[in-house]
Amino acid sequence: MKNHVTFFYLNPENHYVEVKESAIHGRGLFSRKTIAKGFVLGPAMVDKSVATSYTDNLADSYNDYGDEDDNWQQVSGTRYLNHSANPNIRFIFDGRFILAVTCKEIAVDDEITVNYADYFTHTHLTLPKFLRRKKAA
């Protein structure tokens, strides 16, 4: 997956996605173009050690789940990705980047969703309670 940091498709300023009201929760990130399955959307997260090279594409603020041990900075649109148990993108760890890759075709105006467990797995943050599986009794 190396060398997929040339374009930040998840940044709404790059006109491939847009932020709109979501039926899932609050606002979401929606596709402005048809995107094929297996397409690399570029970084969703950037390691803070290299973030200064990508400031034009990074969010000004971080999410509610960050903590002192979190070494990641979000790409602008990433904060609007809503959770789905049946997502249309997945995160892949690639060194200093967490890349977003489509796992099914995304049509124009489809909301882009991810399983949040991918995010917490790659960033090594504590998984929120709503994502933890209940233990069998």
N, C-alpha and C positions, 0 to 999 in steps of 0.2 A: 504493500500500500504506500510505500514511500513516494515522495514527490507529488502528493495530492494537496499541496498547500498553496497552489497557484491561484485559486479562486474560492471565495467564501460565499457559496450559494445560499447559506442560511442567514446572511445579512440582508434584511429587507431593502437596504439602500442599493443593492446590486440588481434589483428588479426581477428576481426569480421567485421570490416569496413575498407575501404581505401579511400584516397583522390585521385580524378581523375578530369580531365577536364569535365565540365558540359555543357550540351546543354542549361540549364536554365540560368546560369550566372557563369562566372569564373571557379572556382573549386567547386566540390561538394563532398558529403560523399556518398559512395556506399557500398552496402552490399556484403560481401564475402561469405555469407551463406544464405540459405532460412530461413526466419524468420516468424513464425506463427502470425496470427492476435491475438492481445491481449497480446503479449509478452512484458514484462517489460525490456527495454533496460538499466535500471538503470538511474542514474542521468545524466541530461543534464547540470544542473546548481547546484552549491553548495553555501549555505549561507556563506559569508566571515567569519562569527564568528566560523565556524567549518572547514574552508577550509584547515587549516594547517594539518589536519589529512589525507588529500587526495591529497597532492601536486603532487604525481607521476602521477595522472590522470588529472590534471588541466592545462589549457592553460597558457603559460607564459605571454601572452598579452591579452587584452580584446577587445571587439568590438567597433565600431564607435558610438554606441548608448549609451554607459555607461555615467553616470554622477555622481556627488558627492553623490547623494542620493541612488545610486544603491548598494545594499548589496550582489550582486551575482557574483560568479566566474564561468566561463565556463569550462566544461570538454573539453579536447583537440579537439575532432572532432566536437563539437557543432558549432564552428565558421564556418564550411563548410556546414552547413545545409542551403539549399536554400528554398525560399518561394514557396508554392503552394496553390492555392485555393482548391485543391483536394489532400491534403497531405496523406502520408502513416504512419506518426506518429503524436501523439498529446502530449502536455505537461500537466502534472498533478501536482499541488502543493501538496507537502507532507512534511509539516513542514519546515525543514532546507534544503530541496531538491526540485528541480523541475525535476520530472521523465519524461522520454520519454517512451511512450507506443505505440506499433504498432496498427493502426486502420484498417489495411488490411494486407494480406500476402505480404511479400517483397521477391522477387526472387533474386538469385545471380546476381550481376551487376546492380540491380535497384538502382537508386539514392534515397536516403532517404531524404524526404522533410517534412516540417512542415508549418503550417499556422503561420506566424510571429505574428499575433494578439494574439495567445496563450502566446507567450513569453512576449509581452508587458503587457498583462493582469496580468500575474503572478508576474512580477517584478515591476509593478506599474510605469513603465516609460511612457513617453509621446509617444503615437502612431504616427509613421511617417505618413506624408501626404499621401503616396501611399497606406496605409492600411485603411485610414479613408473612410467611406462611404459618398458619395455625398448626400447632402440633396435635397429632391425633391423641385422643384420650386413652 
